[in-house]
Amino acid sequence: MLGFFFDNSRCTGCRTCEMACVDYNDLPAGRKYRRIIDYEGGTWIDNGDGTFSTSAFCYHISLACNHCANPECVHVCPTGAMHKNDLGLVVVNNERCVGCGYCTIACPYHAPSIDPILRQSSKCHGCSDRVAAGKRPICVEACPLRALDFGEVDDLIARHGTFDANILPLPDSKLTSPNLMVKKSPAADSEMAEEGSVVNWLEIENNHEE
């Protein structure tokens, strides 16, 4: 199985992965297959002696299609347009897609969206052409902090260790068994993360407007 590894402790939210993907796939302005989630929380604390301390934290998550082992987008597609290709990556057959949008509703990671021009589902395809040629996805190659990696899951485990995809605010990985491993930053691995929130919803949601 092919999948992504993401080192949350390295990511600075620079969005180089986003822009590399947009450029490689020649996407129009506003369209993104990979996106950055900015997650923040914490507050100021009055120490009672005229000083203040803070529990503020912030971390970033680089997210695209996770090419799940149990992809809901594939299960709900009425035409078979959403499917796994020979590499095991989840892709769209545009000759079959009718733009019903079921996949966009079913995916807990909001990976597929309806292209406003083609009126068809559109999403990260794992750079299948590059992978078939022995290369890595363009987002992985572009990351200046090497926060992203891609390959056979067993190889990723050998290189980075064993991790799951459970990091706030992502959904429980049990839903679709994503082929994504996330190494958490200290902030993401602390109890404080429960009190955080996504602060760039407008940026993320604009990608799904029709």
C-alpha positions in Angstrom: 0.0 0.0 0.0 1.2 3.5 -0.9 0.7 6.3 1.6 1.9 9.7 3.0 4.0 10.4 6.0 3.7 13.9 7.6 5.9 15.3 10.3 3.7 17.8 12.1 6.7 18.9 14.2 8.6 20.1 11.1 5.7 21.9 9.2 5.8 25.7 9.3 2.6 26.2 7.3 4.6 27.8 4.4 2.2 26.3 1.8 5.0 25.4 -0.6 3.4 22.0 -1.0 0.1 23.6 -1.9 1.6 25.8 -4.5 3.7 23.1 -6.1 0.6 20.9 -6.4 -1.4 23.8 -8.0 1.4 24.5 -10.4 2.0 20.9 -11.4 -1.7 20.2 -12.0 -2.3 23.6 -13.7 -5.2 24.3 -11.3 -7.1 27.6 -11.6 -6.9 30.3 -8.9 -8.7 29.1 -5.8 -8.5 25.3 -6.6 -6.3 23.2 -4.4 -5.8 19.4 -4.1 -3.5 19.8 -1.0 -4.3 22.4 1.7 -2.9 23.6 5.0 -4.9 23.6 8.1 -3.9 26.2 10.7 -4.9 25.0 14.2 -4.5 27.3 17.2 -5.5 27.6 20.8 -4.5 28.7 24.3 -5.0 32.0 26.3 -3.2 34.5 28.5 -3.0 33.8 32.2 -2.9 36.5 34.9 -0.3 35.4 37.4 -1.7 37.8 40.0 1.7 39.6 40.5 1.5 42.0 37.6 2.8 39.5 35.1 1.1 37.3 32.6 2.0 33.9 31.0 0.5 32.2 28.0 -0.6 28.7 27.0 -1.0 29.7 23.4 0.0 27.1 20.7 -0.2 26.8 17.0 0.5 24.0 14.5 -0.1 23.2 10.9 -1.4 20.1 9.0 -0.6 19.5 5.3 -3.6 17.5 4.0 -4.6 16.0 0.7 -6.3 12.8 -0.3 -5.1 10.0 2.0 -5.8 7.2 -0.5 -7.6 5.3 2.2 -7.7 1.6 2.6 -11.5 1.9 3.1 -12.4 5.0 1.0 -15.9 6.2 1.5 -15.7 8.2 -1.7 -15.3 5.0 -3.7 -18.1 3.2 -1.8 -20.7 5.9 -2.5 -19.8 6.7 -6.1 -22.9 5.5 -8.2 -21.0 5.2 -11.5 -17.6 3.7 -10.5 -15.9 6.9 -11.5 -14.1 7.1 -8.1 -11.9 4.0 -7.9 -8.4 2.7 -7.0 -6.0 2.5 -9.9 -3.3 -0.1 -10.5 -1.0 1.7 -7.9 -3.7 1.5 -5.3 -4.3 5.3 -5.4 -7.8 6.7 -5.4 -8.5 8.5 -8.6 -11.4 9.8 -10.7 -12.4 8.4 -14.1 -13.7 11.6 -15.8 -15.4 9.6 -18.5 -17.7 8.2 -15.8 -18.1 11.0 -13.4 -21.5 12.8 -13.5 -20.7 15.4 -10.9 -23.3 14.1 -8.4 -21.1 15.2 -5.4 -21.7 12.1 -3.3 -17.9 11.7 -2.9 -17.5 15.2 -1.6 -20.1 14.6 1.1 -18.9 11.1 2.1 -15.2 11.9 2.5 -14.4 12.9 6.1 -11.3 14.6 4.9 -13.1 16.7 2.3 -10.6 15.6 -0.3 -12.8 15.5 -3.4 -14.6 18.7 -4.6 -16.6 19.5 -7.7 -14.7 21.4 -10.4 -16.8 24.5 -11.2 -15.8 24.4 -14.8 -16.0 20.7 -15.6 -18.8 20.0 -13.1 -17.0 16.8 -12.2 -15.2 15.5 -9.1 -11.6 16.6 -8.8 -9.0 15.6 -6.2 -5.4 14.6 -5.4 -4.5 11.6 -7.5 -1.2 11.0 -5.7 0.7 12.2 -8.7 0.1 8.7 -10.2 2.1 9.5 -13.3 5.2 10.5 -11.3 4.8 7.5 -9.0 4.5 5.1 -11.9 7.8 6.6 -13.2 9.5 5.9 -9.9 9.3 9.5 -8.6 7.5 10.9 -5.5 4.5 13.3 -5.6 5.4 16.9 -6.3 4.3 18.1 -2.9 6.8 15.8 -1.2 9.6 16.9 -3.5 8.7 20.6 -2.9 8.6 20.6 0.9 11.6 22.7 2.1 11.4 21.3 5.6 11.1 17.7 4.5 7.9 17.3 6.5 6.3 15.1 3.8 7.3 11.7 2.6 5.6 9.1 0.4 6.0 5.4 -0.4 5.0 1.9 0.5 3.6 2.0 4.1 6.1 -0.6 5.3 9.0 1.5 3.9 7.6 4.6 5.6 7.4 2.8 8.9 11.0 1.6 8.5 12.2 5.2 7.8 10.1 7.1 10.3 8.5 4.7 12.8 4.9 3.7 13.4 2.3 6.5 13.6 -1.4 6.8 12.9 -3.4 9.6 11.3 -5.1 10.7 14.5 -4.3 14.4 15.1 -6.8 17.2 15.8 -8.8 18.4 14.0 -8.8 15.4 11.7 -11.5 12.7 12.1 -10.9 9.4 13.7 -8.8 7.2 11.4 -11.1 4.3 12.1 -13.6 5.8 9.7 -11.7 5.1 6.5 -8.3 3.7 7.5 -6.3 6.4 5.7 -2.9 5.6 4.4 -1.5 8.6 6.3 1.0 8.6 9.2 1.4 11.7 11.3 4.3 12.4 13.7 2.8 14.9 16.1 4.4 18.0 17.4 4.5 18.5 21.2 1.5 20.9 20.9 -0.6 18.4 18.9 0.3 15.6 21.4 -0.7 17.6 24.5 -4.0 18.0 26.2 -4.1 21.6 25.1 -5.0 20.4 21.5 -8.5 19.6 22.7 -9.2 23.3 23.2 -7.9 24.4 19.8 -9.8 25.4 16.7 -9.2 25.8 13.0 -8.5 29.5 12.2 -8.4 29.5 8.4 -11.8 28.0 7.6 -12.5 30.6 4.8 -9.3 29.6 3.1 -10.1 25.9 3.2 -13.8 26.2 2.4 -13.2 28.5 -0.7 -11.8 25.4 -2.4 -15.2 23.7 -2.2 -17.4 26.5 -3.5 -19.2 25.7 -6.7 
